[in-house]
């Protein structure tokens, strides 16, 4: 496998990746309680009765947005025999000296083979010495991704309750995770 700068991303490059989203039978449930001036948050792992499947559109609007991020020159692809098997898109937040992982994706058939780890390691290498923190945002329902990020040294440092629109019987929250350099 080779990790190299990503110049562009086309639908044909990633159409064989599999689910463009995630599946899970577990989530991190967030409870908040306000009582007499005190505000308490708790995060607990919770099993689900029914599997959640989240999928995002992979359309021209999305690819145009990706192109904007890639144009900053901070994004990388993982290649096996010149075939794209994963990518990490990153952008700079210069006002607070942080590098943000906007998206990371690995082909379903290669998850668990170290491709994601190599992409995160490249992000850490890119950020060291230039930024103070590497950050990302992930839905509390994306259990597998959260587990992966924690194994890679990220910690949950913030929660945003209104990031995602509410759906019937569903209240997703955003975890802000950071890797301190």
C-alpha positions as CSV (number, residue, x, y, z in Angstrom):
1,X,0.0,0.0,0.0
2,X,1.2,3.5,-0.8
3,X,-0.1,6.7,0.8
4,X,0.2,9.8,-1.5
5,X,-1.3,13.2,-2.0
6,X,-4.8,13.2,-3.4
7,X,-5.2,15.5,-6.4
8,X,-8.9,14.8,-7.1
9,X,-11.7,12.4,-6.3
10,X,-14.1,11.0,-8.9
11,X,-17.2,8.8,-8.4
12,X,-15.5,6.1,-10.5
13,X,-12.7,6.1,-7.9
14,X,-14.9,5.2,-5.0
15,X,-18.1,3.6,-6.5
16,X,-16.8,0.2,-5.5
17,X,-16.0,1.1,-1.9
18,X,-19.3,-0.3,-0.6
19,X,-21.6,1.5,1.8
20,X,-21.0,5.2,1.8
21,X,-21.9,5.6,5.4
22,X,-22.0,3.1,8.3
23,X,-24.0,0.3,10.0
24,X,-24.1,-0.3,13.7
25,X,-25.8,-2.3,16.5
26,X,-24.3,-0.1,19.2
27,X,-24.2,3.6,19.8
28,X,-22.8,6.1,22.4
29,X,-25.9,7.4,24.1
30,X,-25.6,10.9,25.4
31,X,-27.8,12.0,28.3
32,X,-27.8,15.5,29.7
33,X,-29.5,16.7,32.8
34,X,-30.0,20.2,34.1
35,X,-30.8,20.4,37.8
36,X,-30.6,23.5,40.0
37,X,-27.9,25.2,38.0
38,X,-25.9,22.0,37.5
39,X,-25.5,20.5,34.1
40,X,-24.4,16.9,33.9
41,X,-23.5,14.9,30.8
42,X,-23.1,11.2,30.5
43,X,-21.9,9.1,27.6
44,X,-22.7,5.4,27.7
45,X,-22.3,2.5,25.2
46,X,-25.8,1.2,24.4
47,X,-26.9,-1.8,22.4
48,X,-29.7,-1.3,19.9
49,X,-32.7,-3.4,19.2
50,X,-32.4,-2.7,15.5
51,X,-29.4,-2.0,13.4
52,X,-28.9,1.5,12.2
53,X,-27.8,2.0,8.6
54,X,-26.7,5.5,7.6
55,X,-25.9,6.4,4.0
56,X,-24.9,9.7,2.5
57,X,-25.4,10.8,-1.1
58,X,-22.4,10.6,-3.3
59,X,-23.4,13.2,-5.8
60,X,-21.9,16.0,-7.8
61,X,-22.5,18.6,-5.0
62,X,-20.6,16.4,-2.6
63,X,-17.7,15.8,-5.0
64,X,-17.5,19.5,-5.6
65,X,-17.2,20.1,-1.9
66,X,-14.5,17.4,-1.7
67,X,-12.6,19.1,-4.5
68,X,-12.6,22.3,-2.5
69,X,-11.0,20.5,0.4
70,X,-8.6,18.6,-1.7
71,X,-7.4,21.9,-3.4
72,X,-5.9,22.9,0.0
73,X,-3.2,20.2,-0.6
74,X,-3.7,18.4,2.8
75,X,-5.6,15.3,1.6
76,X,-4.2,11.8,0.9
77,X,-5.2,8.6,-0.8
78,X,-4.2,5.0,0.0
79,X,-3.4,3.1,-3.2
80,X,-2.9,-0.6,-3.8
81,X,-1.5,-1.2,-7.3
82,X,-2.5,2.3,-8.3
83,X,-6.1,1.6,-7.3
84,X,-7.6,4.0,-4.7
85,X,-8.6,1.9,-1.6
86,X,-9.1,4.7,0.9
87,X,-8.8,8.5,1.4
88,X,-8.5,11.1,4.1
89,X,-9.6,14.7,3.3
90,X,-8.3,17.4,5.6
91,X,-8.6,21.2,5.9
92,X,-6.7,23.7,7.9
93,X,-8.2,25.9,10.6
94,X,-5.4,28.5,10.9
95,X,-7.2,30.7,13.4
96,X,-6.6,28.0,16.1
97,X,-3.7,26.1,14.6
98,X,-5.7,22.9,14.0
99,X,-5.9,20.4,11.2
100,X,-9.4,19.0,10.7
101,X,-10.1,15.5,9.3
102,X,-13.2,16.3,7.2
103,X,-13.7,12.8,5.8
104,X,-12.0,9.4,6.0
105,X,-13.1,6.4,4.0
106,X,-11.8,2.9,3.4
107,X,-13.2,0.4,0.9
108,X,-15.5,-2.0,2.8
109,X,-13.5,-5.0,1.6
110,X,-10.3,-3.6,3.2
111,X,-11.6,-2.4,6.5
112,X,-9.6,-4.0,9.3
113,X,-6.4,-4.3,7.2
114,X,-4.6,-1.2,8.5
115,X,-5.5,1.2,5.7
116,X,-7.4,3.5,8.0
117,X,-4.6,3.4,10.5
118,X,-2.1,4.3,7.8
119,X,-4.3,7.2,6.7
120,X,-4.6,8.5,10.3
121,X,-0.9,8.1,10.8
122,X,-0.3,10.2,7.7
123,X,-2.6,12.9,9.1
124,X,-0.7,12.9,12.4
125,X,2.6,13.1,10.5
126,X,1.2,16.0,8.4
127,X,0.0,17.9,11.5
128,X,3.0,17.5,13.7
129,X,5.2,20.6,14.1
130,X,2.7,22.8,12.2
131,X,-0.6,22.4,14.2
132,X,-1.4,22.0,17.8
133,X,-4.3,19.6,17.4
134,X,-5.8,17.2,14.9
135,X,-9.6,17.2,15.1
136,X,-12.7,15.6,13.6
137,X,-16.4,15.3,14.1
138,X,-18.3,12.0,14.2
139,X,-21.9,11.1,14.9
140,X,-22.5,9.4,18.3
141,X,-24.2,6.5,16.3
142,X,-21.0,5.8,14.3
143,X,-19.8,3.4,17.0
144,X,-17.2,1.6,14.9
145,X,-15.6,4.9,13.8
146,X,-15.5,6.2,17.4
147,X,-13.9,3.0,18.6
148,X,-11.3,3.3,15.8
149,X,-10.5,6.9,16.6
150,X,-10.1,6.2,20.3
151,X,-7.6,3.3,19.5
152,X,-5.7,5.8,17.4
153,X,-5.3,8.2,20.4
154,X,-8.3,10.6,19.8
155,X,-10.5,11.6,22.7
156,X,-14.0,13.0,22.9
157,X,-13.6,16.7,23.8
158,X,-16.9,18.2,22.9
159,X,-20.5,17.4,22.1
160,X,-22.8,19.4,19.8
161,X,-26.5,18.7,20.3
162,X,-27.9,20.6,17.4
163,X,-25.5,19.7,14.5
164,X,-27.9,17.2,12.9
165,X,-31.6,17.6,12.1
166,X,-33.9,15.5,14.3
167,X,-35.6,12.6,12.6
168,X,-38.5,10.5,13.9
169,X,-37.3,8.8,17.1
170,X,-33.7,9.7,16.4
171,X,-31.5,12.4,18.0
172,X,-28.0,12.2,16.7
173,X,-25.3,14.3,18.3
174,X,-21.9,15.2,17.1
175,X,-18.8,14.2,19.1
176,X,-15.8,16.5,18.6
177,X,-12.7,14.3,18.9
178,X,-9.2,15.5,19.1
179,X,-5.7,14.2,18.9
180,X,-3.3,16.5,20.8
181,X,0.1,16.8,19.0
